Amino acid sequence: MFGLKKKTSGEAEEEKKIAEEAGQIVAQAPREDPAPVSEGTGTGSAGSAEVPDEEKKEFEEFKKQKKILEIRRLLRMIDHTMLKQTATRADIRKLCNEAKEYGFHSVCVQPVYVADCFRFLKNAEAIKIACVVGFPMGENKTETKVYETKKALADGADEIDMVISISAVKNGNYSYVKREIKKVVKAAKGCPVKAIIETSLLTKDEMVKAAVCARDAGAAYVKTSTGYFGTGAKAEDIRLLKQTVQGVCLVKASGGIKNAEQFKEMVAAGADRIGTSSGKEIADDIGAGKDAF
């Protein structure tokens, strides 16, 4: 059981450092959401002189191209996700086709569908394959998560989305959390590992300590949620996680992100990647389509 084994002096000292850093970060965290930023350009009047028609056309084309590039950048932040246990092979093929059509960063699937994704995306190397590990509870033994990671990579996965041991966090056994993430990172052999900490089940102090563990264990991302428990991603949690990891690793928002408004809120809060099962709907909401690519 977590917490029953006597900790070594090194583990005790490490957890003391984690606790001290977490206390400082939580104390400095912003108490209120900042006011929303206006999307207007705020450029003001350009003067009374008329602009020639040709220059107007060039400027409009410039704005159009700039908008297309921005849409592409935003869509490249999306991990197009399908993790429900009722998903069929036809559903996964459709997921992969949508990822190619809209230019998403990756598809995120259960281990049983990694090999299928590898076949469906064989001519679309830009689309990565993310596989969940220890999903959704996180309560597998470490050696099980390590095996899942190795098998996912053998089947063609490029990224690993691993659920940390929430019970270890609740027992205050952060040395276990950090050690487990390190082992999965090592098994991933350089492929990005996203440590899912399930923010809605944690206090702010626990959230920060778990993020410190992920950061210091070599995870490429701290990820908010599986989407299976609680409220999912919150903008305030994204800001706190960004403050915690200090650029050493990135932050992925996931869970409950269903539309363009929520997507933009997570991006504005500092999310570097967005996990969502509504990628197509979000893309359509922000004005993307086949002609944008």
C-alpha positions in Angstrom: 0.0 0.0 0.0 1.2 3.5 -0.7 2.6 5.4 2.2 3.0 2.3 4.5 6.6 1.6 3.4 9.1 3.5 5.4 10.7 6.2 3.2 14.5 6.5 2.9 16.1 9.8 4.0 16.6 10.6 0.3 12.9 10.1 -0.6 11.9 12.1 2.5 14.2 15.0 1.5 12.9 14.9 -2.1 9.3 15.1 -1.0 10.1 18.0 1.4 11.6 19.9 -1.6 8.4 19.2 -3.7 6.2 20.3 -0.8 8.1 23.5 -0.3 8.1 24.4 -4.0 4.4 23.6 -4.3 3.6 25.8 -1.3 5.4 28.7 -3.0 3.7 28.2 -6.3 0.2 27.9 -4.8 0.7 31.0 -2.7 1.7 33.0 -5.9 -1.1 31.7 -8.1 -3.6 34.2 -9.4 -6.9 34.3 -7.5 -9.2 35.4 -10.3 -9.5 34.8 -14.0 -8.1 37.7 -16.0 -10.5 39.8 -18.1 -11.0 38.3 -21.6 -8.8 39.9 -24.2 -10.6 41.6 -27.1 -10.2 40.1 -30.5 -10.2 43.5 -32.2 -7.1 44.8 -33.8 -7.3 48.3 -32.1 -5.4 49.9 -35.0 -7.6 53.0 -35.1 -8.2 55.2 -38.2 -5.8 54.9 -41.1 -6.3 58.5 -42.2 -8.6 60.1 -44.7 -6.4 59.4 -47.8 -8.0 56.8 -50.1 -6.0 53.6 -50.7 -5.8 52.4 -54.3 -8.0 49.4 -55.2 -4.9 47.3 -56.0 -3.4 47.9 -52.6 -6.7 47.1 -51.0 -6.9 43.8 -52.8 -3.3 42.9 -51.8 -4.0 43.8 -48.2 -7.2 41.7 -48.1 -5.3 38.8 -49.6 -2.6 39.2 -47.0 -5.2 39.2 -44.2 -6.8 36.1 -45.7 -3.5 34.2 -45.9 -2.6 35.3 -42.4 -5.9 33.9 -41.1 -5.4 30.6 -42.9 -1.9 30.2 -41.4 -3.3 31.0 -37.9 -6.1 28.4 -38.3 -3.5 25.9 -39.4 -1.4 26.7 -36.4 -4.3 26.3 -34.0 -5.5 23.0 -35.6 -1.9 21.6 -35.3 -2.4 21.9 -31.5 -5.2 19.3 -31.5 -4.9 15.7 -30.5 -8.0 14.3 -32.3 -9.2 11.8 -29.7 -11.4 8.7 -29.6 -11.1 6.6 -26.4 -14.6 5.3 -25.8 -14.8 1.5 -25.5 -17.6 1.3 -28.1 -15.4 2.7 -30.9 -15.2 0.5 -34.0 -12.5 0.1 -36.5 -14.7 2.2 -38.9 -14.8 4.9 -36.3 -11.0 4.9 -36.0 -10.6 5.1 -39.7 -12.9 8.1 -39.8 -10.8 9.7 -37.0 -7.7 9.3 -39.0 -9.3 10.6 -42.1 -10.5 13.7 -40.3 -7.0 14.2 -38.8 -5.6 14.2 -42.3 -8.3 16.5 -43.7 -8.0 19.1 -41.0 -4.3 18.9 -40.3 -4.5 17.9 -36.6 -1.3 17.1 -34.7 -2.3 13.6 -33.9 -4.9 11.0 -33.2 -5.2 9.7 -29.6 -6.5 6.2 -29.2 -6.7 3.1 -27.0 -3.8 0.6 -27.3 -5.9 -1.9 -29.3 -6.2 0.6 -32.2 -2.6 1.8 -32.5 -1.7 -0.7 -35.1 -4.8 0.2 -37.1 -4.0 3.9 -37.0 -0.5 3.1 -38.2 -2.0 1.5 -41.3 -4.6 4.1 -41.8 -2.0 6.9 -41.6 0.8 5.3 -43.5 0.8 8.0 -46.2 0.3 10.8 -43.6 3.5 10.9 -41.6 2.9 14.4 -40.3 -0.1 13.0 -38.3 1.3 11.4 -35.1 -0.3 8.5 -33.2 -0.8 9.0 -29.4 -1.6 6.0 -27.2 -3.0 6.1 -23.7 -1.3 4.1 -20.9 -2.7 3.1 -17.5 -6.0 4.6 -18.8 -8.3 5.8 -17.3 -7.7 5.1 -13.6 -3.9 5.2 -13.5 -3.9 2.4 -10.9 -1.9 -0.2 -12.8 1.4 -1.3 -11.5 4.4 0.5 -12.9 5.7 -2.5 -14.7 2.3 -2.8 -16.5 2.5 0.8 -17.7 6.1 0.2 -18.8 4.9 -2.8 -20.8 2.0 -0.9 -22.3 4.4 1.8 -23.4 6.8 -0.6 -25.1 4.0 -2.4 -26.9 2.4 0.8 -28.0 5.7 2.0 -29.6 6.1 -1.4 -31.2 2.6 -1.1 -32.8 3.5 2.3 -34.2 2.7 4.9 -31.5 4.7 8.2 -31.6 3.5 9.6 -28.2 2.4 8.2 -24.9 -0.4 9.7 -22.7 0.1 8.1 -19.3 -2.2 8.4 -16.3 -0.2 8.8 -13.1 -1.1 6.9 -9.9 -3.7 9.1 -8.3 -3.7 7.0 -5.2 0.0 7.6 -4.7 -0.7 11.4 -4.9 -3.5 11.0 -2.3 -1.1 9.1 0.0 1.5 11.8 -0.4 3.9 9.3 -2.0 5.4 11.7 -4.5 8.7 9.8 -4.8 6.6 6.9 -6.2 4.9 9.2 -8.7 8.1 10.7 -9.9 9.9 7.3 -10.1 7.0 5.8 -12.1 7.0 8.6 -14.6 10.7 8.3 -15.0 10.4 4.6 -15.9 7.7 5.3 -18.5 9.8 8.1 -20.0 12.7 5.7 -20.2 10.6 3.0 -21.8 9.3 5.6 -24.4 12.9 6.0 -25.7 12.6 9.7 -26.6 9.0 9.7 -27.7 7.0 12.4 -25.9 5.3 11.3 -22.7 2.3 13.3 -21.4 1.6 12.7 -17.7 -2.1 12.9 -17.0 -2.6 14.1 -13.4 -6.5 14.3 -13.3 -6.7 17.8 -12.0 -10.4 17.7 -11.0 -9.6 15.0 -8.4 -6.7 16.9 -6.8 -6.4 19.9 -4.5 -4.3 22.8 -5.9 -1.4 21.7 -3.6 -1.6 18.1 -4.9 -1.9 19.4 -8.5 1.3 21.4 -8.2 3.2 18.6 -6.5 2.1 16.1 -9.2 3.2 18.6 -11.9 6.6 19.1 -10.3 7.0 15.3 -10.3 6.2 15.1 -14.0 8.4 18.1 -14.9 11.4 16.7 -13.0 10.9 13.1 -14.2 11.3 14.1 -17.9 7.7 14.2 -19.1 7.2 16.3 -22.2 3.8 17.4 -21.1 1.7 17.7 -18.0 -1.9 16.9 -19.1 -5.0 17.9 -17.1 -7.4 15.1 -17.5 -8.6 11.8 -19.0 -12.1 13.3 -19.5 -13.6 10.4 -17.6 -13.8 12.0 -14.1 -14.9 15.4 -12.7 -15.1 18.6 -14.7 -12.1 18.2 -17.0 -9.8 21.1 -18.0 -10.2 24.5 -16.5 -8.4 27.7 -17.6 -7.3 28.5 -14.0 -5.6 25.0 -13.8 -3.8 25.6 -17.1 -2.4 28.8 -15.7 -1.3 27.2 -12.5 0.4 24.3 -14.4 2.2 26.7 -16.7 3.5 28.6 -13.7 4.6 25.3 -12.1 6.5 23.7 -15.0 8.2 27.0 -15.9 8.8 26.1 -19.5 10.7 22.9 -18.6 7.8 20.9 -20.1 4.6 21.8 -21.9 0.9 21.7 -20.8 -1.9 19.8 -22.5 -5.5 20.7 -21.8 -8.1 17.9 -22.1 -11.5 16.9 -20.9 -14.7 18.7 -21.7 -13.4 20.8 -24.5 -16.3 20.6 -27.0 -16.4 23.9 -29.0 -14.3 26.7 -30.3 -15.0 29.0 -27.4 -13.6 26.5 -24.9 -10.7 25.7 -27.2 -9.7 29.4 -27.4 -10.1 29.7 -23.6 -7.6 26.9 -23.1 -5.2 28.4 -25.6 -5.4 31.8 -24.1 -4.7 30.3 -20.7 -1.4 28.9 -22.0 -2.2 25.3 -23.2 0.3 24.1 -25.7 -1.8 21.1 -26.9 -5.5 20.4 -26.8 -7.0 16.9 -26.4 -10.6 16.7 -27.7 -13.0 14.3 -29.3 -14.7 17.3 -31.0 -11.8 18.3 -33.2 -13.9 18.4 -36.4 -16.6 20.5 -34.8 -14.0 22.9 -33.3 -12.3 23.2 -36.7 -15.5 24.0 -38.4 -16.4 26.5 -35.7 -13.3 28.6 -36.2 -13.8 28.8 -39.9 -11.6 25.9 -41.2 -12.5 23.6 -44.1 -11.0 21.7 -46.9 -10.2 24.9 -48.8 -8.0 26.2 -45.9 -5.5 23.4 -46.6 
